[in-house]
Amino acid sequence: MLPAAMEVQLPLQGQRGTAWKWMPLLLLLVWVATMCSAQDRSDLLNVCMDAKHHKTKPGPEDKLHDQCSPWKKNACCTANTSQELHKDTSRLYNFNWDHCGKMEPACKRHFIQDTCLYECSPHLGPWIRQVACLPPTHPSRLPSPSITSRRWLPASLAERSPASPLPTQVNQSWRKERFLDVPLCKEDCQRWWEDCHTSHTCKSNWHRGWDWTSGVNKCPAGALCLTFESYFPTPVALCEGLWSHSYKVSNYSRGSGRCIQMWFDSAQGNPNEEVARFYAAAMHVNAGEMLHGIGGLLLSLALMLQLWLLG
């Protein structure tokens, strides 16, 4: 029979052996929290996303097409991109707006404007997120065997090119960033819903779940073509659900300086520049505190565990 002291010591040794096995994971969590926070943009103003068709830096584009022309003084898109995204089935993402019959022109204008904002705006920096640092359960990262989604995700069309082989998981290797929870002015969302509620679709989330076997998005098997109102009963359901929360409907109104306008008169300047400045200033105040809190907590836990093990 073992002495009582040894009987106590052996279980402790077992516990410490198990705890040592958790050390690499804990240190990995510290590293991930630090890296993801460090990778959050410090350059929140006048920036372009790291995505498929975006320019590296914003600048003048005098020949932007039609609905994208308000961004011509300072844009993240090229003239070719602006022309292509106005087509019913654009080569940018091979996404067909008319997947349930002809979309009403008044409705389609909003989707074109949404795409212009996504491709051209240099004032979305406060809401740009590293795709790799999103939670594994986030819609942008969920497995989907039959999809080709862009940001469509984002306000978002494809996470990959439809010409690529169908993945077993969303492949975002071509795109490192998306925007998330952009505060869309409530009037812009309301008008979008009003102009689209009689058009037809077969899905409530256009980011994922399409049938891409033909190279162009089609409704998945069993999905019914119904009015937008059937899939999006409220304006919020449309604007927030359509592209996996690329937008968050704001309580603020157009001209408030607190919400992003999808539509604006470029002769009066771009009102979204002021909005970006406001949120960037708020984020700079909070960023350091949040990084210090998360990283400090995990480091403290790691040190306490190490001291216990050595003790």
Backbone hydrogen bonds, N-H to C=O, Kabsch-Sander energy under -0.5 kcal/mol:
donor,donor_aa,acceptor,acceptor_aa,energy
7,E,3,P,-2.2
8,V,4,A,-1.7
9,Q,5,A,-2.1
10,L,6,M,-2.6
12,L,8,V,-1.5
13,Q,9,Q,-2.5
14,G,10,L,-2.2
15,Q,11,P,-2.4
16,R,12,L,-2.6
17,G,13,Q,-2.3
18,T,14,G,-2.1
19,A,15,Q,-2.5
20,W,16,R,-2.5
21,K,17,G,-1.1
22,W,18,T,-0.8
22,W,19,A,-1.0
23,M,19,A,-0.7
23,M,20,W,-0.9
26,L,22,W,-2.3
27,L,23,M,-2.6
28,L,24,P,-2.1
29,L,25,L,-2.2
30,V,26,L,-1.9
31,W,27,L,-2.2
32,V,28,L,-2.9
33,A,29,L,-2.5
34,T,30,V,-2.1
35,M,31,W,-3.0
36,C,32,V,-3.0
37,S,33,A,-1.6
38,A,34,T,-2.4
39,Q,35,M,-2.4
40,D,36,C,-0.8
44,L,42,S,-1.2
46,N,122,P,-0.5
47,V,122,P,-1.7
51,A,49,M,-1.3
55,K,76,C,-2.9
59,G,75,A,-1.8
61,E,72,K,-3.4
64,L,61,E,-1.3
68,C,65,H,-2.6
69,S,66,D,-2.0
71,W,68,C,-1.9
72,K,69,S,-2.1
74,N,71,W,-1.4
75,A,59,G,-2.9
76,C,120,C,-2.3
82,S,78,T,-2.1
83,Q,79,A,-2.0
84,E,80,N,-2.3
85,L,81,T,-2.2
86,H,83,Q,-0.9
87,K,84,E,-1.7
90,S,95,F,-0.9
93,Y,90,S,-0.6
94,N,90,S,-2.4
96,N,94,N,-0.5
97,W,88,D,-1.7
97,W,95,F,-0.7
99,H,96,N,-0.6
99,H,97,W,-0.7
100,C,101,G,-0.7
101,G,98,D,-1.1
107,C,104,E,-0.7
108,K,104,E,-2.6
109,R,105,P,-1.8
110,H,106,A,-0.6
110,H,107,C,-1.1
111,F,107,C,-1.1
112,I,108,K,-2.5
113,Q,109,R,-2.3
114,D,110,H,-2.6
115,T,111,F,-2.0
116,C,112,I,-2.6
117,L,113,Q,-2.5
118,Y,114,D,-2.2
119,E,115,T,-2.9
120,C,116,C,-2.9
121,S,116,C,-0.5
121,S,117,L,-1.6
127,W,124,L,-1.9
128,I,125,G,-1.5
129,R,178,R,-3.4
131,V,129,R,-0.5
131,V,176,K,-2.6
133,C,130,Q,-1.1
134,L,131,V,-1.5
138,H,135,P,-2.2
141,R,138,H,-2.8
142,L,138,H,-0.7
147,I,144,S,-1.6
150,R,157,L,-5.6
150,R,158,A,-2.3
152,W,153,L,-0.9
155,A,153,L,-1.2
155,A,243,W,-0.5
156,S,151,R,-1.0
158,A,149,S,-0.9
159,E,149,S,-0.9
164,S,161,S,-2.1
172,Q,170,V,-0.7
175,R,172,Q,-1.6
176,K,50,D,-1.7
177,E,50,D,-1.5
178,R,129,R,-1.8
180,L,127,W,-2.3
181,D,245,H,-2.8
182,V,246,S,-2.9
184,L,182,V,-1.5
184,L,248,K,-1.3
185,C,260,I,-2.3
186,K,252,Y,-1.7
188,D,185,C,-0.6
189,C,185,C,-1.7
190,Q,186,K,-2.4
191,R,187,E,-2.6
192,W,188,D,-1.8
193,W,189,C,-2.3
194,E,190,Q,-2.5
195,D,191,R,-2.4
196,C,192,W,-0.9
196,C,193,W,-0.5
197,H,193,W,-1.6
199,S,196,C,-1.7
201,T,226,L,-2.6
206,W,242,L,-1.9
207,H,242,L,-0.6
208,R,205,N,-0.6
211,D,218,K,-2.7
212,W,146,S,-0.7
212,W,210,W,-0.8
215,G,212,W,-2.0
217,N,94,N,-1.1
218,K,211,D,-1.5
223,A,220,P,-2.2
226,L,201,T,-2.7
226,L,224,L,-0.8
228,F,196,C,-0.5
228,F,199,S,-2.5
229,E,197,H,-1.6
230,S,227,T,-1.1
231,Y,227,T,-1.2
232,F,228,F,-3.6
238,L,234,T,-1.6
239,C,235,P,-2.6
240,E,236,V,-2.5
241,G,236,V,-0.6
241,G,237,A,-1.2
242,L,238,L,-2.0
244,S,241,G,-1.3
245,H,240,E,-2.4
247,Y,239,C,-0.6
248,K,182,V,-2.9
250,S,184,L,-3.0
256,S,253,S,-1.8
260,I,183,P,-3.2
262,M,260,I,-0.5
266,S,264,F,-0.8
268,Q,265,D,-2.0
269,G,266,S,-1.8
273,E,270,N,-1.6
275,V,271,P,-1.2
276,A,272,N,-2.4
277,R,273,E,-2.0
278,F,274,E,-2.1
279,Y,275,V,-2.2
280,A,276,A,-2.5
281,A,277,R,-2.1
282,A,278,F,-1.6
283,M,279,Y,-2.3
284,H,280,A,-2.3
285,V,281,A,-1.3
286,N,282,A,-1.6
287,A,283,M,-2.5
288,G,284,H,-0.8
289,E,285,V,-0.6
290,M,286,N,-2.4
291,L,287,A,-2.6
292,H,288,G,-2.4
293,G,289,E,-2.2
294,I,290,M,-2.7
295,G,291,L,-2.4
296,G,292,H,-2.0
297,L,293,G,-2.0
298,L,294,I,-2.2
299,L,295,G,-2.5
300,S,296,G,-2.3
301,L,297,L,-2.3
302,A,298,L,-2.3
303,L,299,L,-2.5
304,M,300,S,-2.7
305,L,301,L,-2.3
306,Q,302,A,-2.2
307,L,303,L,-2.7
308,W,304,M,-2.1
309,L,305,L,-2.2
310,L,306,Q,-2.5
311,G,307,L,-1.7
